[in-house]
Amino acid sequence: MPCMLPDHSSNTRQKPVQTQAQAIREALDLCMGNDKNVIVVGEGVPDPKGIFGTTSGLMDKYGPSRVFDMPLSENGMTGICIGASLSGMRPVMVHQRIEFALLAMDQIINNAAKWNYMFAGQNTVPLVIRMIIGRGWGQGPQHSQSLQSLFSHIPGLKVVMPVTAQDAKGMLISAIEDDNPVIFIEHRWLHPVTGEVSSGYYRESLDKAKVVRTGQHITVAAYSYMVLEALEAAHVLAKQHIEVEVIDMRSARPVDIAPVLASVKKTGHLVVADTGHITHGIAAEVISQVVERGFSDLNKAPVRISSPDYPVPTSPYAANDYYPEAVDIARAILTIVGCQGLVNEDAVVSDLQHTGAKDIPNPQFHGPF
């Protein structure tokens, strides 16, 4: 797995290198220092492990009245955070697993998402809810799900999924400044991935996709960790003279479809890769919008690369056949562009086939917490 993402900024001056976890912590620190109304609350926030290091030291710096643990009462605490938002605070609520937020769906969907609409814009809910997804160490069907499509279905919520450390910092700052609720979804395997990060206070858009690799033969629009898998597949396929354009979608709601349409107009082919389940997933939404608006630009039917429609397995043996990876993206690309038999498929598969259990992440990352 690549341990460092390329920097595509127009600024040529070298920037500090950070992990995504460090960038998230820095964003929280900057926002808390800039605005006394920003608070951080969640199960394990003040724990020495600090939510994968993303909240480490913040309680010591800002005190227990602004950085604090919460009881196992997700629905009640979400209601408290909504009330605090309506009173002028800017809470950042943290769930170490996205599944924990399921206990607060009534508050998130029926209150946070709808408040601004129901009261004709007179009140806002500036609430950020950080949710962590991703597999690892056999955590199984109740702790390894990628449920972004659930939240993306709800009008009134923004749902973002940063990949790079640069984006994670800037998008979190933008999310905290946003006057309405933002679901900020982090993949735990991305926390240790390093990249160049701008110093100081800056913002990244919450509603714009970004081309992270240019190519002319096929477009891959990818979400979250699947961006890394798509880049790995693209790197290997380039050796076979297949140039893949990779788009980091960054936002699940709203979907920025314009860069995908522009890319498909050039390449004529589309693969969409997502960590969630395939049926009713984000990949299906992206493909639907491309077909509706750019059908004439497609030379072949688009393909979804997503998790299968059954619960996430606990067994490492079952996990080895569950999660889509770079090799699956590459095989789909070879089929779509019609290069089967014309390239060395064995070499492609050999370069991309990972050894060891697929449920064990990058060795740089020690988990599961």
N, C-alpha and C positions, 0 to 999 in steps of 0.2 A: 504493500500500500504506500502511496506517496505520503510523506510526512510533512511536506511543505507545499502550499499552493502558490502558483505564480501570481505576481502582482501585475495588474493590468491598468494601473493608474497612469495618468498622463504626467504625473509629477515624477521627474527622474531622480530627484534627491533621495538618497537612501533613508529608509524609515526604520525605526526600531522593530525587531522581530519579537512577536509574542505568540503564545498559544491562544486559541479561541477562548479558553477559560480565563486566561489573564486579561484578555481584551474585554470580556463581559464584566469582570470585576472592576476594571478601570472605568468602564462606562458608569457602573453603579456609583463608584467613588466620586467621579466628576459630577454626576447629577445630584448626589447628596450634598456635596460641597457647594454646589451652585444654588440649590433650592432646599430650604429647611423643611418643606412640605413633602419631600420624597422620603418614604419609609420602605423598609424591606421586611417582609414577614413570610414565614414558611416553616414547615417541619424540617428541622436540621439546619436552618440558616446559621445559627451561632455555633454549631457543632465544629470541632477542630478540623474536620474534613471540608467544611464550608461549601457544601453542594458542588463537589468536584473542584473545589478551589475558587469558585466564582464569588463567594461571599466571605472568604477568609479575611479576618482582621477588621471587618467593617464594624462589628459591634464594639470592639475595643476603641475604634476611632470616633464613632458617632453615638455610642451609648445604647443601653437596652431599651430606651424609649423610642428609638428609630430603627433598630435592627433587632428582631426578636423572634423566638420560636413561637409555634402555635400549637394548640391542642389538636387531637385527632377529631376535628369537627369542621371538615372542609366546607360544608354548606353554610354553617353559621359564620365561619371566619370570612368566607367570600362576601356574605351579606354585610359584615362589619367593614370590609374593605370598600364595598360599594358605598356604604354610608359615609365612610371617611372621604371617598372621592367626591361625593356630593357636597361635602363640607369644606372642600378646598385642598384636601391632601392629594398626594400622587403616590398611591401605594404600588409597590412591586411585590406581587404574591408569587411564591415559588413552590412548585410541585416537583419533587425528585423523580416522579413517574407521572406520565400523562394520565394514567388510570386514576390517580387520586382526585383529579379534577372531575371525574365522572360523578363523584359524590356531591358536586356543587352545580350540576347542570341546570337546575331550576334557577338558581341565582344568576348564573352566567347568561343563560338564554332568555329568561323571562324578565330579568331586571337590568343587568348591565348592558346587554345588547339593545334593549328597547327603550331605555329611559329617555334618551335624547329625542327619539321619535314621538313617544307618548306625550311628552310635555312641550312639543312644538319648538324644540331647540333651546328652551329656557334653561335646561340643566344638562350638564355633561358628566360623564363618568370616566375621568382620566386614570384608568386602571390598567396596569400591565400584569398579565398572568404568564409567568414563565413555566413551560411544560417541557419535560425531557423525555425523548423517545429513544428507541434503539435497543438492539439485542445485546446480550452478553452474559456469559457464565450461567446459562440455563435458567434464566429468570422466568421464562415461560409465558403462558397465555394471559397472565394478569399483570405482568410487569414489563413486557417487551413490545407492546403494540404501538403502531403508528396511526393515530386517529385524527390526523389533520383534516380529513374530508368531513368528519363529523362537525367540527367547529366552522369549517369553511362554508357549510350549508346555511349558516345563520346570518341574515342581514343585520348590520349593526356592529359586527365584529370584523376587525382586521386580523388576518392570520399570516404571520411571516415566518420564514424558515431560513435564516442566514447560514452560509457555509463557511466563508472566509472569516478570519479574525477581524480584518478591516471592516467587513460588513456587520459582523456581530456587534462590534462596539458602536459604530455609527447608527445602526438600525435600532439598537436598544436605547440610545440617547433620543432618537426620534420618537420611539414608542413611548418613552416616559414623558416627553413633551406633548404627545398627542392628547387631545381633549376627549377622546373616546376610547373604549376598551380595545386593547391589542393583545392577541394571543401570540406569544413569542415562543416558538417551538425550537428546541435545541436537540440535536442528535448527540448522544453521549460519546459516540466515536469521533465526533468532530472537536470535542473539547481539547484534545492534546495536539491537534494539527496546527502547525505554526505558519505564520505569514507576516509580511510587513504591515505595520499598523501606523497610521498617522498619529502624531503626538497631539495632545490637547483635546479640545472640545470640537467635535465636528458631527455632522449628521449625514446619514444615508437614507435614501428614499425607501418608504415602506410599500410602494406600489409599482416598482420598476424591475423588470427582468434585465439581465446583463449577459452579453455574449462573452464567454471566457475562453473560447478557442474558435478561430475562424476556419471554415472549410467549404468545399464546393460540391461535395457528392451527397451528403445527407445531413439532416438536422437532428440533433438529440436535445430535447428540452428536458431538463432534469431538476429534481427537487432534493434538497437536503443532502444527505450522504451519497445519494446516487449521482450527484455531480462529480464526485471523486471517481466513482466507478466509470462514469461516462468518459472522463478525461483519460483514465487509464486505458480504456478500450480504444479511444481515439489515438493515443500515443502508439499503441501496438499496430493498429490498422494503418497508420501513416507509413510504416515500414513496407506495407503492401501497396502503397500508392493510393490509399483510400483516405480522402481528407474529410474529416468529420467536424461539423460546426456544433459546438456545445453551448447551450444557453442555460445559465443558472437562473431559474425562474424566481427565486427569492421570496415571492409572495404567493400564497395559496388563495387568499382573498384580500384584495381583488387580484384577478389574473391579468397580467400584462401580456396580452396576446400579440401586440403589434410586432415585437422583435421576432416572434416565431413565424408570423405570416411573412415578414420580409425575408427571413432565412429560407423558408419553404419555397418562396417564389424563385429563389436562386438555386436551391438544391433539388427540389421536386420530391423529396422524400422526408419522412418524419418518424422518429421514435420518441416516445415520452416515457421517462423512467421516474418511478416514485417508490417510496418505502412502504406505502400503505397497501391495503388489499385492492385487488384489481377491479372488482365490481363496484360501481358507483364511486370510484376513486377520483383523485385529482387528475390523473392521467386521462381518464375518460372525458373530463371537462375540457381539458386543453385540446384534445383531438376533436371534440364536438365543435368547439369554436373555430378551429382551423377549417374543418369541413364546411361549416356554415359560411365562412367568409372567404376561404381561399381554395375551394374544391378544385377549381380549374388548374391550379398550380401543382396539384398532387399527381405524380406519375403512377403511384401504387398506393394501396391502402395503408394508412398509418398503423403502427404497432405499439401496444402498451407493454411495458416491462414493470411489473409490480409484484407484490407478494400474493401467494395463492389464497383462495377463499376458504381457508380453514384456520383454526386458532394457532397462534404461535407455539411451536413445540418447546418443551423443556429438554427433552433428550437431545444430546449432541449429535446422535446418529440421524434423528429425524431432521435436525436443524441443517445438516449438511445438504439436504435436498429441498430446503424451504426457501432460503433467501436468494433473491436475484442479485447477480453480480456483474462485473465487467464482461466476463466471458459470455453471459446471456445477451448483453447488449451487442457485443461483437457478432455473435451468431445471427441475431436479428438483422443487423446491418448488412452482413454478407448476403443474406437471403433477399432483402429488399432491393439492394443495388445490383443484384444479379451477378455477383462475383464468385458464386460457388463454382468450384472447379477451375477458376482462373487465378486464384491466389493460393498460397500455402496455408490452408485452413489449420492443418496440424500445428504449424508454427505459431499461428495466432492463439490457438487454444492452449498450447504449451506455455506461451509467454504469460497468459492471463490466469491459468489454473492455479489457484492458491492451495498450498499444502497446509495440512492441519485442520482442526475443527473450525468451521465457519462461525461458530458462536463465540470464538475467542478473538478479541479485537487486536488492534495495533499493539505490539508489545510495549510501546511507550505509555500506554494507558493502563493504570492499575485500578481495578474496580472490585465489586460492582458499585460502590457508593462514591 
